[in-house]
Amino acid sequence: MSSVSNSANSERVETPDLRKLRPVQDDWLGQIQKTGKATRPEDVFSFISHPLSTVELAQLAILRMLDHPFSDDSSNLQKLSRSEWKQVLQWLDYSGVALYFFDRFRHSGSIDLLPHWMHDRLQLSLDENIARTRSQIEESAAIQQEFQRLGIHYSVIKGISLWPHSVPDPVLRSQLDLDFLVAEESADTARNVLERRGYRLYAASDRSLEFKCNEQLGMSVKDLYKDLRSWSVELHVEPTATGNHSRLDRLEWRELFGMRMPTLSSVDIFLGQGLHVHKNVCAEFLRSAHVWEFRNAVLSRRHDAAFWKAVRIAAIDNRSVAIRLGVVLLLITEALGESAPDSLTGWTVPLVPAAARMWIRRYGHRSVLGRFPGSKRYLLLQKALHDAGVTPRRHSVESLIPTRLPPPIIRPLQNESSVTRILRNWMQFKFIAHRLRFHLIAGFDYWHESQLWAKIVRKIDQ
């Protein structure tokens, strides 16, 4: 038997039906004291969640209505005031769900649930994003033509490669950058291609290079959907190692938007997408669109036994991958309902440690429904997973207390005027002040929650 299946059998944890558990108003610690010693995680699952606010209930209704527009959750939208609708709209923009939501409502006959001003705003955003997506695809095609001409070993990742299994229509997706996976030996050539096109390097590590082109001063969330010809590109470097089978050895060439493009295999796309969602669960802010898109990827192949067998074989030697996928699947079940087949959950969900399950029960909804810039409560999940052998990207102390200033939003421009320099520095100053405020507020919130969390964990361990 496989190593994953052996682990699953030896460490299997009985999974409670999260759909049947409901948040309650009573104080959770008081409930523990009333019920006495809790020996199983599921004994406290039912009362460790916070009740959702009116706005959060509306956000949750929107996510669920992306699949079922006439669900009973729609009544939560009819209760909203204008100020609450504005909060929902801001969340829609930051979460990446706005155009999915608007498109679903346009075709469902439920559009009257929206205030007229919000309908007009979302229609404008859709029109703008159609033009922006067209330009973005043209830019991607131009870059790829150079890659192919120079024989660069690469693949399109994320973005348009997620269509059609995860993304119903690319013009509805709020895509922030272009991503390519390039072979290590091709990385320098790919970098030269971007620099010749006017891109500037902003961040570099052993595994990735981040570039920006035609950076714009004073951009805000209102410009999110506009075609400003301001692009970001990330090159993810695939290391060349003896005996290591690269994802670039399993490419699938597809005809996308009038151009033949290399994409990862369907199994690699699925695994990469799930791990990307997990990475963002273990970060300050999780875009709800990423969760919903991954759920689409699961649902679109729910009855494809051969595909799930291939996914398991691909992850057979990596326990960490199985745990991280299990976390994402439990989070989706908690927020949006059950979606994954047993052939996927059977070797992933049972490996998720009890403390991580409790985190999903207590904080899962707020993680999926989070408002930008997010929180630091993910560090509690990160600790639970670290104890199970899933190594975090960086130490929790570094996440709580940053030791460096944030990188520049826009680097100095060539021959910039004094006015431009002042505006650029002012923009950076506001960003630093915003991040400082976030670290102070989120840090205090984390400290407070960690005290409550420690009591829960101690009670479970008794």
ABEGO torsion letter per residue (X at the ends): XBAAAAAAAAABBBBBBAAABBBBABBAAAAAAAAEBBABAAAAAAAABBBBBAAAAAAAAAAAAAABAABAAAAAAAABBAAAAAAAAAAAAAAGAAAAAAAAAAAAGAAAABBAAAAAAAAAAAAAAAAAAAAAAAAAAAAAAAAAAAGBBBBBBEEAAAOAAABABAAABBBABBBBBBBAAAAAAAAAAAAAAGBBBABBBAABBBBBBGBBBGBBAAAAABBAGBBBBBBBBBBBBBGBBBAAAABBBBBBGGBBBBBBBAAAAAAAAAAAAAAAAABABBBAAAAAAAAAAAAAAAABAAAAAAAAAAAAABAAAAAAAAAAAAAAAAAAEBABBAAAAAAAAAABBAAAAAAAAAAAAAAAABBOAEBAAAAAAAAAAAAAGBBBABBAAAAABBABBBBBABBBBBGBBAAAAAAAAAAAAAAAAAAAAAAAAAAAAAAAAAAAAAAAAAAAAX
